Amino acid sequence: MNRWLHHQWFKRCLSLVCMLIIVQAAAVHGMFGGGRAIAASAAKPNKTDTLSVMKSPRFDAKDWLQSPEWYEMDSLTGIGAPGYRDGSVDRAAYRNPSGLFAAADGSLLVADTGNHIIRKWTMQGTTSIAGAWLGPLDTGLPHGGWHDSKAATALFNEPSAIVQAQDGTVYVADSGNHVIRKIDPMGNVTTIAGDGLAGLQDGVGAKARFHSPHGIALAEDGTLYVADSLNHVIRSIDSTGKVVTLTAPTDRIVEYSKGAIAAAGDYKDGALEQAKFNEPSAIIVAQDGTLIISDSGNQRIRQIDLKKRQVSTIAGGNRFSSSQWYAKNSLYAPPGYRDGAASEAWFHYPVGLAELQDGSLVVADRNNHAIRLIRDKRVYTIAGSSTTAGYQDGIASQALLHEPTGVAVLPNGAIAITDSFNSAIRILKHYQLPEQALDQLAAGVEKRPLLVYNQQLIVSDAPPLLHEGRTYLPIRALGDAIGLSSAWDASDGKAKLSAGETAYHFEPNEREAVRQVGSKSEAIMMDQAPLLIKGRLYVPVRFFAEEFGFRVDWIQALDTIVVRDAAHVKMIRHSSAASLKQ
């Protein structure tokens, strides 16, 4: 999807013309002719446990493996086009954000890289907490700078990673300035390491040098660890500001284009002092105290065991058939896309990292436009598409991203994502039933089954019914809820369902129907005939699923049917960068 596309939700775009840009829902099957029962692997799903799951947005890796259809992508903030503006979640504008940090209070700290600003997101909106806006250069892009002072007047240059200590101190990998910065709880911005010049030099404070550091992590003892990207090494900074290089620098030189020579990264596992990296870009401290690194140029996820002083590869395989790592004069290992055994999986410049409660790893696989999961030595894609970049929310398997660069696990267990090219913050979470449905289920209301459309409980005096092993939906109740026009003439028994320019003509107890688009008509067959019961017209759920791209699932333990749009499409407004400035 082009960069100029985005933002405004289609309140409900059921015209089949609009549906052409929505990926068709998964083929329907089973009891409803569509969908899958939650907790289907359990012989007797537990109502209490199922209610708990349907209340929470938590991403659970084990649950995802069993029921991926219940996970979905949504947008937190960002209009989907680059700009700079604080404010409400639907007005705030970012420019190629990268690093994320999830605070204990549920807020997100964002390294808004292209705007050279440190931002904070809450449910109330986005605020800029450090960095001054200097306005655009002649190219139209904002100025960066380097200046220590109070937060409002300090200057950053392409900040790319961010982490917060328990006392509220924020540390920033200020990539474009080649330094590591600190924002104390009083709002003072200082430089703790680096002198602003690109280089590889250990030392204390300004005597040290970095080259485009892109990742930063904070250990419990207060040590900072830095992925020093273009030096291709991992560094540490202690409480005195002393910088130490932990891994071996590169000695690989390549002519990556005619006459252009550079020191390229390399790849080597083993002893820490001899290990080599290629543009490491993200780093986290895992629950077990090890360091996990996105070794972006090597298309791998690596691990450093600090106690054993050993480096190993967690995920990412060799595209070559031999021990050769790089093609001649290539800066990077060859990229690819493949799920499966971790040692054989392929990535394409993986960046952001986060660890789930169970120790599974979440990876922002930037150039595959996907979010990957590493669990039990296997790699899975949990959202996005390696073949299609875009901006599309909805069921995770249908969602589209464009160069995701950061991931963070929120306190509620949902996964926040910086969707860099879309200049937006997205969220990957478990589907939650609407509060009204949860209240009825918790109260033990006997009217069953319940029918939910997206986040709306459909209330009707004619609930869904089960007939000969198939579930039927009351057409008027669902049609009214989602904007369909329905009509039935009792005198001749003819029914009509309209969606935009498309109309369906059918009658009770007849499987054959007519689809009419403008002046063109064609006969279609329903899997089951509509039913007329006590003056109510019921349509088999497969009809909706196949014709309108819905996803239909049954929550067996709760006797609830959930109908969802497979995808939500954003349309990017035409806006110049100037119109988005504060």
C-alpha positions as CSV (number, residue, x, y, z in Angstrom):
1,M,0.0,0.0,0.0
2,N,1.5,3.4,-0.9
3,R,2.8,5.8,1.7
4,W,0.0,8.4,1.0
5,L,-2.7,5.9,2.1
6,H,-4.0,5.9,5.7
7,H,-5.8,6.9,8.7
8,Q,-9.6,7.3,8.6
9,W,-11.3,4.2,9.6
10,F,-13.9,3.0,7.2
11,K,-16.8,3.0,9.7
12,R,-18.1,0.0,7.8
13,C,-17.1,-0.6,4.2
14,L,-19.3,-3.5,3.1
15,S,-19.5,-2.5,-0.6
16,L,-17.8,-5.3,-2.5
17,V,-15.8,-2.6,-4.3
18,C,-14.2,-1.8,-1.0
19,M,-13.9,-5.4,-0.1
20,L,-11.6,-5.9,-3.1
21,I,-8.8,-4.3,-1.0
22,I,-9.5,-6.6,2.0
23,V,-8.0,-10.0,2.1
24,Q,-10.6,-12.7,2.0
25,A,-11.3,-14.3,5.3
26,A,-10.0,-17.7,6.0
27,A,-12.1,-20.6,4.6
28,V,-14.9,-21.5,7.0
29,H,-15.5,-24.9,8.3
30,G,-16.8,-27.0,11.2
31,M,-20.0,-26.7,13.1
32,F,-20.9,-23.3,11.7
33,G,-19.6,-23.9,8.3
34,G,-17.0,-21.5,9.4
35,G,-14.7,-20.7,12.3
36,R,-13.1,-22.7,15.0
37,A,-14.0,-23.1,18.7
38,I,-11.8,-21.5,21.2
39,A,-10.1,-24.0,23.4
40,A,-11.0,-26.6,20.7
41,S,-8.2,-28.8,21.9
42,A,-9.7,-29.2,25.3
43,A,-12.4,-31.8,25.8
44,K,-14.4,-29.6,28.2
45,P,-13.6,-25.9,27.9
46,N,-13.8,-24.2,31.2
47,K,-16.2,-21.2,31.3
48,T,-14.2,-19.3,34.0
49,D,-10.9,-19.7,32.2
50,T,-12.4,-18.9,28.8
51,L,-14.0,-15.7,30.3
52,S,-10.6,-14.7,31.7
53,V,-8.9,-15.2,28.3
54,M,-11.6,-13.2,26.4
55,K,-11.2,-10.3,28.9
56,S,-7.5,-9.9,28.4
57,P,-5.5,-8.4,25.5
58,R,-2.4,-10.5,26.6
59,F,-0.4,-12.1,23.9
60,D,0.3,-15.7,25.0
61,A,2.6,-17.7,22.8
62,K,1.2,-21.1,23.8
63,D,-2.3,-19.9,23.2
64,W,-1.4,-18.3,19.9
65,L,-0.1,-21.7,18.7
66,Q,-3.5,-23.3,19.4
67,S,-5.8,-20.4,18.4
68,P,-4.0,-17.8,16.2
69,E,-7.4,-16.6,14.9
70,W,-8.1,-14.8,18.2
71,Y,-5.1,-12.4,17.8
72,E,-5.5,-9.1,16.1
73,M,-3.7,-5.9,15.1
74,D,-5.0,-2.5,16.0
75,S,-3.5,1.1,15.8
76,L,-2.7,3.0,19.0
77,T,-1.7,6.3,17.5
78,G,0.0,8.0,14.6
79,I,-1.8,9.1,11.5
80,G,0.1,6.8,9.2
81,A,2.0,9.6,7.4
82,P,5.2,11.4,8.7
83,G,4.7,14.6,10.7
84,Y,5.1,16.1,14.1
85,R,2.2,16.8,16.3
86,D,1.3,16.0,19.9
87,G,-2.3,15.4,21.0
88,S,-5.0,12.8,21.1
89,V,-4.4,9.3,19.8
90,D,-6.2,10.1,16.5
91,R,-4.3,13.4,15.8
92,A,-0.7,12.7,17.0
93,A,1.9,12.5,14.2
94,Y,5.3,10.7,14.3
95,R,8.1,10.4,11.8
96,N,9.7,7.0,11.4
97,P,9.6,6.1,15.1
98,S,11.9,3.2,16.2
99,G,12.7,2.3,19.8
100,L,10.0,1.6,22.3
101,F,9.9,1.2,26.1
102,A,6.9,0.0,28.0
103,A,6.6,1.6,31.4
104,A,5.1,0.0,34.4
105,D,2.1,2.5,34.4
106,G,1.1,1.3,30.9
107,S,2.5,4.3,29.0
108,L,5.0,4.0,26.2
109,L,8.2,5.9,25.7
110,V,9.0,6.3,22.0
111,A,12.2,7.3,20.2
112,D,10.7,9.4,17.4
113,T,13.7,9.0,15.3
114,G,12.8,11.2,12.3
115,N,11.6,14.1,14.5
116,H,14.6,13.9,16.8
117,I,12.2,13.9,19.8
118,I,11.5,11.6,22.8
119,R,7.7,11.1,23.0
120,K,5.4,9.6,25.6
121,W,2.1,7.8,24.7
122,T,-0.8,7.3,27.1
123,M,-4.5,6.6,26.4
124,Q,-5.0,10.3,26.7
125,G,-2.6,11.1,23.9
126,T,1.0,11.8,22.9
127,T,3.3,14.4,24.5
128,S,6.9,15.3,23.7
129,I,9.0,14.9,26.8
130,A,12.5,15.8,25.6
131,G,13.9,17.5,22.5
132,A,13.2,20.7,20.8
133,W,11.6,21.0,17.3
134,L,14.0,23.0,15.0
135,G,11.9,22.9,11.9
136,P,12.7,21.4,8.5
137,L,15.8,21.5,6.5
138,D,15.7,22.4,2.8
139,T,14.9,18.8,2.1
140,G,11.7,19.2,4.2
141,L,13.0,16.9,6.9
142,P,13.5,18.1,10.5
143,H,16.8,19.3,11.9
144,G,18.6,17.3,14.5
145,G,21.2,18.6,16.9
146,W,23.2,17.9,20.1
147,H,22.6,20.1,23.1
148,D,22.4,19.2,26.8
149,S,20.0,21.3,28.8
150,K,16.5,21.1,30.2
151,A,14.3,18.6,28.3
152,A,12.3,21.2,26.4
153,T,15.4,22.8,24.9
154,A,17.7,19.8,24.5
155,L,18.5,18.6,21.1
156,F,18.8,15.0,19.8
157,N,19.8,13.6,16.4
158,E,18.0,10.4,15.3
159,P,17.5,8.8,18.7
160,S,16.9,5.2,18.0
161,A,16.5,3.3,21.3
162,I,15.2,4.1,24.8
163,V,15.1,2.5,28.2
164,Q,13.9,3.7,31.6
165,A,15.3,2.9,35.1
166,Q,13.1,2.3,38.1
167,D,13.8,5.7,39.5
168,G,12.4,7.3,36.2
169,T,15.8,8.1,34.6
170,V,15.6,7.6,30.9
171,Y,18.6,6.5,28.8
172,V,18.7,7.2,25.0
173,A,20.9,5.8,22.3
174,D,21.3,9.1,20.3
175,S,22.4,7.4,17.1
176,G,23.1,10.4,14.9
177,N,25.2,12.1,17.6
178,H,27.1,8.9,18.3
179,V,26.5,9.3,22.0
180,I,24.5,7.9,24.9
181,R,22.2,10.4,26.7
182,K,20.4,10.6,30.0
183,I,17.1,12.3,31.0
184,D,16.9,12.5,34.8
185,P,13.6,12.6,36.7
186,M,13.9,16.4,37.0
187,G,14.0,16.8,33.2
188,N,17.7,17.5,32.7
189,V,19.3,16.0,29.6
190,T,23.0,15.2,29.8
191,T,25.5,13.1,27.7
192,I,27.0,10.2,29.7
193,A,29.2,8.7,27.1
194,G,30.7,9.7,23.7
195,D,32.1,13.0,22.4
196,G,29.9,13.4,19.3
197,L,32.4,12.0,16.8
198,A,32.1,8.6,15.2
199,G,34.8,6.2,16.3
200,L,35.6,3.1,18.4
201,Q,37.3,4.1,21.6
202,D,36.8,2.9,25.2
203,G,37.1,5.3,28.1
204,V,35.1,7.3,30.6
205,G,32.4,9.7,29.5
206,A,33.5,12.0,26.7
207,K,36.7,10.0,26.2
208,A,34.7,7.1,24.7
209,R,33.5,7.1,21.1
210,F,30.6,5.2,19.4
211,H,29.5,4.9,15.8
212,S,25.7,5.1,15.3
213,P,24.6,3.1,18.4
214,H,21.1,1.7,17.8
215,G,20.3,-0.4,20.8
216,I,20.4,0.1,24.6
217,A,19.5,-2.1,27.5
218,L,19.7,-1.7,31.3
219,A,20.7,-4.5,33.7
220,E,19.5,-4.8,37.3
221,D,22.9,-3.7,38.6
222,G,22.7,-0.4,36.6
223,T,25.0,-1.4,33.8
224,L,24.0,-0.2,30.4
225,Y,24.6,-2.4,27.4
226,V,24.9,-0.8,23.9
227,A,24.5,-2.3,20.4
228,D,27.1,-0.1,18.7
229,S,25.8,-0.7,15.2
230,L,28.4,0.6,12.8
231,N,31.3,-0.4,15.0
232,H,29.7,-3.9,14.9
233,V,30.3,-4.5,18.6
234,I,28.6,-4.7,21.9
235,R,29.7,-2.2,24.6
236,S,29.0,-1.8,28.3
237,I,28.8,1.4,30.4
238,D,29.1,1.2,34.2
239,S,27.8,3.7,36.8
240,T,30.9,5.8,36.5
241,G,30.4,6.2,32.7
242,K,33.3,3.9,31.8
243,V,32.8,2.3,28.4
244,V,34.2,-1.1,27.6
245,T,34.0,-3.1,24.4
246,L,32.9,-6.6,25.1
247,T,33.2,-8.3,21.6
248,A,35.8,-8.3,18.9
249,P,35.8,-5.5,16.3
250,T,35.6,-6.3,12.7
251,D,38.6,-6.7,10.3
252,R,36.5,-7.5,7.2
253,I,36.8,-4.8,4.5
254,V,34.5,-4.8,1.5
255,E,34.2,-2.8,-1.7
256,Y,30.4,-2.7,-1.6
257,S,30.2,-0.6,-4.8
258,K,32.9,0.5,-7.2
259,G,35.4,2.7,-5.4
260,A,33.4,2.5,-2.1
261,I,35.1,0.7,0.7
262,A,33.9,0.1,4.2
263,A,34.6,-1.9,7.3
264,A,31.9,-4.5,7.3
265,G,30.6,-6.6,10.2
266,D,31.4,-10.2,10.6
267,Y,30.0,-13.4,12.2
268,K,31.5,-15.6,14.9
269,D,30.1,-17.4,17.9
270,G,32.1,-18.6,20.9
271,A,34.2,-16.8,23.5
272,L,32.8,-13.3,24.1
273,E,36.1,-11.5,23.4
274,Q,36.4,-13.2,20.0
275,A,32.7,-13.1,19.0
276,K,31.8,-10.9,16.0
277,F,28.6,-9.1,15.0
278,N,27.3,-7.3,11.9
279,E,25.3,-4.1,12.6
280,P,23.7,-5.2,15.9
281,S,20.7,-3.0,16.2
282,A,18.7,-4.0,19.3
283,I,19.6,-5.4,22.7
284,I,17.6,-6.5,25.7
285,V,18.4,-8.1,29.1
286,A,16.5,-11.3,29.3
287,Q,14.8,-12.6,32.5
288,D,17.7,-15.0,33.0
289,G,20.3,-12.2,32.8
290,T,21.6,-13.0,29.3
291,L,21.8,-10.4,26.6
292,I,19.7,-11.0,23.5
293,I,20.8,-9.1,20.4
294,S,19.3,-8.5,16.9
295,D,22.3,-9.1,14.8
296,S,20.7,-7.3,11.8
297,G,23.4,-7.6,9.2
298,N,23.8,-11.3,9.9
299,Q,20.0,-11.9,9.7
300,R,20.2,-13.6,13.1
301,I,19.2,-13.3,16.7
302,R,22.2,-13.9,19.1
303,Q,22.7,-14.4,22.8
304,I,25.5,-13.4,25.2
305,D,25.8,-15.4,28.4
306,L,27.7,-12.9,30.5
307,K,28.5,-15.4,33.3
308,K,30.0,-17.9,30.9
309,R,31.3,-15.2,28.6
310,Q,30.0,-17.1,25.6
311,V,28.1,-16.0,22.4
312,S,25.6,-18.2,20.6
313,T,23.0,-18.0,17.9
314,I,19.4,-18.4,18.9
315,A,17.7,-18.1,15.5
316,G,18.7,-17.5,11.9
317,G,20.2,-20.0,9.4
318,N,22.8,-19.8,6.7
319,R,21.5,-19.2,3.2
320,F,24.7,-20.7,1.8
321,S,25.3,-24.4,1.6
322,S,28.8,-24.2,3.1
323,S,30.3,-22.3,6.0
324,Q,30.5,-19.2,3.9
325,W,28.7,-16.3,5.5
326,Y,28.8,-13.6,2.9
327,A,28.8,-13.2,-0.9
328,K,31.8,-11.4,-2.3
329,N,31.9,-7.7,-1.3
330,S,28.6,-8.0,0.5
331,L,28.0,-5.9,3.6
332,Y,25.4,-8.3,4.9
333,A,24.6,-12.0,5.1
334,P,21.9,-12.9,2.5
335,P,18.4,-12.2,3.8
336,G,15.3,-14.3,3.4
337,Y,12.0,-15.4,4.9
338,R,11.3,-18.8,6.3
339,D,9.6,-20.0,9.5
340,G,10.4,-23.4,11.1
341,A,13.3,-24.7,13.1
342,A,15.2,-21.7,14.6
343,S,18.5,-22.8,13.2
344,E,17.0,-22.9,9.7
345,A,14.8,-19.8,9.8
346,W,15.5,-16.8,7.7
347,F,15.1,-13.1,8.6
348,H,15.6,-9.8,6.7
349,Y,17.3,-7.2,8.9
350,P,15.6,-8.1,12.2
351,V,15.6,-5.2,14.6
352,G,13.3,-4.7,17.7
353,L,13.2,-7.3,20.4
354,A,11.0,-8.1,23.4
355,E,10.6,-11.0,25.8
356,L,7.3,-12.5,26.8
357,Q,6.6,-13.7,30.3
358,D,7.2,-17.3,29.3
359,G,10.6,-16.5,27.8
360,S,9.5,-16.5,24.2
361,L,11.0,-13.8,22.0
362,V,9.2,-11.3,19.8
363,V,11.2,-9.9,16.9
364,A,10.4,-6.9,14.6
365,D,11.6,-8.4,11.3
366,R,12.0,-5.0,9.6
367,N,12.4,-5.8,5.9
368,N,10.1,-8.8,6.0
369,H,7.4,-6.4,7.3
370,A,6.6,-9.0,9.9
371,I,6.5,-9.7,13.6
372,R,8.1,-13.1,14.4
373,L,8.0,-15.3,17.4
374,I,10.8,-17.5,18.7
375,R,9.7,-20.2,21.0
376,D,11.0,-23.7,21.8
377,K,13.7,-23.4,19.1
378,R,11.2,-22.6,16.4
379,V,10.3,-19.4,14.5
380,Y,6.7,-18.4,13.6
381,T,5.2,-15.3,11.9
382,I,2.5,-13.9,14.1
383,A,1.6,-10.8,12.1
384,G,2.5,-9.1,8.8
385,S,3.5,-10.4,5.4
386,S,6.9,-10.8,3.9
387,T,5.5,-10.3,0.4
388,T,3.2,-7.3,1.1
389,A,4.0,-4.1,2.9
390,G,1.1,-1.9,3.9
391,Y,-1.2,-0.6,6.6
392,Q,-3.9,-2.9,7.5
393,D,-5.4,-3.8,10.9
394,G,-7.6,-6.7,11.8
395,I,-7.0,-10.4,12.5
396,A,-3.3,-10.8,12.9
397,S,-2.9,-13.2,9.9
398,Q,-4.4,-10.5,7.7
399,A,-2.6,-7.5,9.2
400,L,0.0,-5.6,7.2
401,L,3.0,-3.5,8.4
402,H,5.7,-1.5,6.7
403,E,9.2,-1.8,8.2
404,P,8.4,-2.5,11.9
405,T,11.4,-1.6,14.0
406,G,10.5,-1.8,17.7
407,V,8.5,-4.0,20.0
408,A,7.6,-3.8,23.7
409,V,5.4,-5.8,25.9
410,L,2.8,-3.6,27.8
411,P,1.9,-4.4,31.4
412,N,-1.4,-5.9,30.2
413,G,0.5,-8.4,28.0
414,A,-0.3,-6.8,24.6
415,I,2.6,-6.1,22.2
416,A,3.3,-2.6,21.1
417,I,5.0,-2.1,17.7
418,T,6.6,0.9,16.1
419,D,5.5,0.6,12.4
420,S,8.3,2.9,11.2
421,F,7.5,3.5,7.5
422,N,3.8,4.0,8.4
423,S,4.9,6.4,11.2
424,A,2.5,4.8,13.6
425,I,2.3,2.8,16.8
426,R,0.4,-0.4,16.5
427,I,-0.7,-3.1,19.0
428,L,-0.9,-6.9,18.7
429,K,-3.3,-8.3,21.2
430,H,-5.8,-11.0,22.0
431,Y,-9.4,-10.3,20.9
432,Q,-11.5,-9.1,23.8
433,L,-15.3,-9.5,24.0
434,P,-17.2,-6.2,24.4
435,E,-18.0,-5.3,28.0
436,Q,-21.7,-5.8,27.5
437,A,-21.2,-9.4,26.4
438,L,-18.8,-10.0,29.3
439,D,-21.3,-8.7,31.8
440,Q,-24.1,-10.9,30.5
441,L,-21.9,-14.0,30.5
442,A,-20.6,-13.3,34.0
443,A,-24.2,-12.8,35.2
444,G,-25.2,-16.1,33.7
445,V,-27.8,-14.7,31.4
446,E,-29.6,-17.7,29.8
447,K,-30.4,-16.2,26.4
448,R,-28.1,-18.2,24.1
449,P,-26.2,-18.2,21.9
450,L,-24.9,-14.7,22.2
451,L,-24.0,-12.9,18.9
452,V,-21.1,-10.4,18.8
453,Y,-20.0,-8.4,15.8
454,N,-16.5,-7.0,16.3
455,Q,-16.9,-5.0,19.5
456,Q,-20.7,-4.9,19.6
457,L,-23.1,-7.2,21.2
458,I,-26.0,-7.7,18.8
459,V,-29.2,-7.5,20.9
460,S,-32.3,-9.0,19.3
461,D,-35.5,-10.7,20.3
462,A,-34.5,-13.4,17.8
463,P,-31.1,-14.8,18.8
464,P,-29.0,-17.0,16.5
465,L,-30.2,-20.6,16.3
466,L,-28.7,-24.0,15.6
467,H,-30.5,-26.1,12.9
468,E,-29.4,-29.5,11.6
469,G,-25.8,-28.8,12.8
470,R,-25.6,-25.3,11.2
471,T,-25.8,-21.9,12.8
472,Y,-28.2,-19.3,11.4
473,L,-28.0,-15.6,12.0
474,P,-31.1,-13.3,12.1
475,I,-30.5,-11.2,9.1
476,R,-32.2,-8.1,10.2
477,A,-30.4,-7.9,13.6
478,L,-27.0,-8.3,12.1
479,G,-27.8,-6.3,9.0
480,D,-29.0,-3.3,11.1
481,A,-25.8,-3.5,13.2
482,I,-23.3,-3.4,10.3
483,G,-25.1,-1.2,7.9
484,L,-26.7,-3.7,5.5
485,S,-30.1,-3.0,4.0
486,S,-32.5,-6.0,4.3
487,A,-36.1,-6.4,3.1
488,W,-38.6,-9.2,3.0
489,D,-42.0,-9.2,1.3
490,A,-44.3,-11.6,3.1
491,S,-46.7,-11.6,0.2
492,D,-44.4,-13.2,-2.3
493,G,-41.7,-14.6,0.1
494,K,-38.9,-12.7,-1.6
495,A,-36.0,-11.3,0.4
496,K,-33.3,-8.8,-0.5
497,L,-30.0,-8.0,1.2
498,S,-28.2,-4.9,-0.1
499,A,-24.6,-3.9,0.5
500,G,-23.5,-0.8,-1.5
501,E,-24.1,-1.5,-5.2
502,T,-24.5,-5.2,-4.6
503,A,-27.8,-6.8,-3.8
504,Y,-28.8,-10.4,-3.0
505,H,-32.2,-11.8,-3.8
506,F,-33.3,-15.1,-2.2
507,E,-36.3,-16.7,-0.5
508,P,-36.8,-19.0,2.5
509,N,-36.1,-22.7,2.1
510,E,-34.3,-22.2,-1.3
511,R,-30.5,-22.6,-1.5
512,E,-30.3,-20.8,-4.9
513,A,-30.0,-17.0,-4.7
514,V,-29.2,-14.2,-7.1
515,R,-26.3,-11.8,-6.7
516,Q,-26.9,-8.5,-8.5
517,V,-24.1,-5.9,-9.1
518,G,-25.5,-3.0,-11.0
519,S,-27.3,-4.4,-14.0
520,K,-25.5,-7.7,-13.9
521,S,-26.9,-10.7,-12.2
522,E,-25.7,-14.2,-11.5
523,A,-27.1,-17.3,-9.7
524,I,-25.2,-18.4,-6.6
525,M,-25.7,-21.4,-4.2
526,M,-25.8,-21.0,-0.4
527,D,-24.5,-24.0,1.6
528,Q,-27.9,-24.1,3.4
529,A,-31.2,-22.5,2.6
530,P,-32.4,-19.5,4.6
531,L,-35.1,-20.3,7.2
532,L,-38.3,-18.5,8.0
533,I,-39.2,-19.1,11.6
534,K,-42.0,-17.2,13.5
535,G,-41.8,-14.4,11.0
536,R,-38.0,-14.1,11.2
537,L,-35.7,-14.7,8.4
538,Y,-32.4,-16.5,9.2
539,V,-29.4,-16.9,6.9
540,P,-26.7,-19.5,7.3
541,V,-23.5,-18.0,8.6
542,R,-21.3,-19.3,5.8
543,F,-23.2,-17.0,3.4
544,F,-21.9,-14.0,5.3
545,A,-18.4,-15.3,5.7
546,E,-18.0,-16.1,2.0
547,E,-19.7,-13.1,0.6
548,F,-18.5,-10.3,2.9
549,G,-15.1,-11.5,4.1
550,F,-16.1,-12.0,7.7
551,R,-14.4,-14.3,10.2
552,V,-16.9,-16.3,12.2
553,D,-15.8,-18.1,15.4
554,W,-17.6,-20.0,18.1
555,I,-16.5,-19.7,21.7
556,Q,-17.8,-23.1,22.8
557,A,-17.5,-22.7,26.6
558,L,-19.4,-19.4,26.4
559,D,-21.9,-20.4,23.8
560,T,-21.1,-17.2,21.9
561,I,-20.7,-16.5,18.2
562,V,-18.2,-13.8,17.2
563,V,-18.4,-12.3,13.7
564,R,-15.4,-10.1,12.8
565,D,-14.1,-8.2,9.8
566,A,-11.0,-9.9,8.6
567,A,-9.2,-6.6,8.1
568,H,-9.6,-2.9,8.8
569,V,-8.1,-0.7,6.2
570,K,-6.6,2.7,6.9
571,M,-6.6,5.5,4.3
572,I,-3.8,8.0,4.6
573,R,-4.8,11.6,4.3
574,H,-2.9,13.8,1.8
575,S,-1.0,16.1,4.2
576,S,2.3,18.0,3.8
577,A,4.9,17.8,6.5
578,A,4.5,21.5,7.0
579,S,0.8,21.1,7.8
580,L,1.6,18.6,10.6
581,K,4.0,20.8,12.5
582,Q,3.1,22.2,15.9
